[in-house]
Amino acid sequence: MASSNLKPTLSELGARVKELSETLERLLRESEVEAPTLAADSPLNIAKFTPEIFTTKQALQDALNDLSIVSQGPSESVFNYAHNAVPDMACLNILNRFNFWSAIPLDGSASMASIAEHVKLPEEAVQRVIEHAATIRFFTYADPAHPSTSPIQHTSRSAALARLPGLRALVSGCIENVGPSMLVMPEALEKFALGKKELPTDMSKTAFKLAHSGGQVFGDYTDSWQLLENDGEGEKKGWRQRTFIEWMAYIKDIFGTVDLLLGATDWEKEGKAHVVDIGGSGGHDAFALASAHPNLTITVEDLHECGPIFSTQVPSTLSTRVTFREHNFFDPQTVSADIYLLKLILHDWPDAESIKILQQLRPALKSGAKILFIDYMGKQGEIDPNLPRSITQFGTSTDLRMMALFNARERSLEAWKGIVGKADQRFEIVRVEANPLTYMVVMEVVWRGQ
Ligand SMILES: C[S@@+](CC[C@H](N)C(=O)[O-])C[C@H]1O[C@@H](n2cnc3c(N)ncnc32)[C@H](O)[C@@H]1O
């Protein structure tokens, strides 16, 4: 539970940290889950999340944050945060972009010179970046007493990045792709919202658009999908989309959204149905769905750069039933199917664009066709005061990212229903399942037109 006591003493906070740490250790022991450490051979994460483990972990996070603020004092805690936040972010971006993670063996060490050779950067840059990285527990000195000559080893955090391509893709997606837009949010607000009663919902007035309006570094793109698809020259073109596909597959794994997809409808009852997975990325969901339900035929639709990834990833056993088709969902749909899946698509777009995406389905819809939505549900009404702040922050971070990239916002259940109604009255919402714990909503809509 989030603490509302604004005058805790240091020792009270310390005691709370101790109590929650002991509870977490006990819960992990009881669930036979190995606890993570700071060393390279640590388990990659807490392998099993019972609801109790999850809430204790988040409450501990809150207590640690409070302890950090109170132990530093307010102004110094701000000073330190402001001083470190952007260099921390830049450091992580550099390590990730040049894949420092693979420059050091997981069970050994590497010299600065060999890391420099591996990442193809001057040794001075490598040494300065690693010096900062070590302060935030990415890498460590094998000989801490002599850092200037010491070989470098992995810590648990850098080892996790070496082991998990999806985690590297997440860093790239959340920091490298989005960072420039988020840093110009004040300019975007000043330019498009200052003195107004409402935020713009126009995609040409986003922080993203300001950051990507023709400068030499960030290019000229209307939205982040255009950046993902087109950034890079020659063979490098589309590298951001390829990384994004890995990120989406990783998210599917860590949040278990496959179970959500498999339980979203009674797929067996659908019989020999044809499903179109709109914005289906490199096909990760389609592969899971088709494997579980041999009666289904699935067409994955997405932008151009997803096609080659799909082709390399489609399992040979599924290649006759799961196919890829390049399709821009702002163009009229031409595939007449039984079910259209829209998973994690519309939260990225403001209302006008979301409505258009739905309307563009109409030319292909036969009477009774289903549209299955799986998406994030924003907070319902007030923030729950009992929720650990670190959980609330998960949602608010996504919300600010949506604001920067798309002038979109997290939608409440009512707002989701409103989008469907505004797209066409012939879309009938027949089922809504909203889970306030996972913040996910599943909505089944049937086309009542002819
Ligand atoms: C947040 S991802 C969701 C991917 C997948 N549905 C999932 O749940 O993992 C959004 C997807 O929409 C695709 N997309 C963005 N703009 C598109 C457009 N205009 N036409 C088709 N797909 C688009 C992106 O390439 C990306 O794969």
The ligand as a MOL file (V3000), in Angstrom:
LIG
                    3D

  0  0  0     0  0            999 V3000
M  V30 BEGIN CTAB
M  V30 COUNTS 27 29 0 0 0
M  V30 BEGIN ATOM
M  V30 1 C 2.5010 -1.3800 -30.6860 0
M  V30 2 S 2.8050 -2.3440 -32.1000 0 CHG=1
M  V30 3 C 1.7360 -3.7340 -31.8090 0
M  V30 4 C 2.1990 -4.9750 -32.5160 0
M  V30 5 C 1.3540 -6.2260 -32.2520 0
M  V30 6 N -0.0310 -6.0590 -32.6650 0
M  V30 7 C 1.4420 -6.6550 -30.8040 0
M  V30 8 O 0.4260 -6.5980 -30.0980 0
M  V30 9 O 2.5300 -7.0330 -30.3670 0 CHG=-1
M  V30 10 C 1.9800 -1.4500 -33.3820 0
M  V30 11 C 2.1590 -2.0490 -34.7660 0
M  V30 12 O 1.4240 -1.2300 -35.6920 0
M  V30 13 C 2.1610 -1.1610 -36.8950 0
M  V30 14 N 1.7480 0.0190 -37.6690 0
M  V30 15 C 1.9630 1.3230 -37.3890 0
M  V30 16 N 1.4290 2.1140 -38.3400 0
M  V30 17 C 0.8590 1.2780 -39.2440 0
M  V30 18 C 0.1270 1.4940 -40.4440 0
M  V30 19 N -0.1150 2.7260 -40.8910 0
M  V30 20 N -0.3450 0.4200 -41.1130 0
M  V30 21 C -0.1100 -0.8430 -40.6510 0
M  V30 22 N 0.5720 -1.1110 -39.5150 0
M  V30 23 C 1.0560 -0.0590 -38.8170 0
M  V30 24 C 3.6050 -1.0700 -36.4160 0
M  V30 25 O 4.5240 -1.3710 -37.4310 0
M  V30 26 C 3.5980 -2.0660 -35.2580 0
M  V30 27 O 3.9250 -3.3490 -35.6820 0
M  V30 END ATOM
M  V30 BEGIN BOND
M  V30 1 1 1 2
M  V30 2 1 2 3
M  V30 3 1 2 10
M  V30 4 1 3 4
M  V30 5 1 4 5
M  V30 6 1 5 6
M  V30 7 1 5 7
M  V30 8 2 7 8
M  V30 9 1 7 9
M  V30 10 1 10 11
M  V30 11 1 11 12
M  V30 12 1 11 26
M  V30 13 1 12 13
M  V30 14 1 13 14
M  V30 15 1 13 24
M  V30 16 1 14 15
M  V30 17 1 14 23
M  V30 18 2 15 16
M  V30 19 1 16 17
M  V30 20 1 17 18
M  V30 21 2 17 23
M  V30 22 1 18 19
M  V30 23 2 18 20
M  V30 24 1 20 21
M  V30 25 2 21 22
M  V30 26 1 22 23
M  V30 27 1 24 25
M  V30 28 1 24 26
M  V30 29 1 26 27
M  V30 END BOND
M  V30 END CTAB
M  END
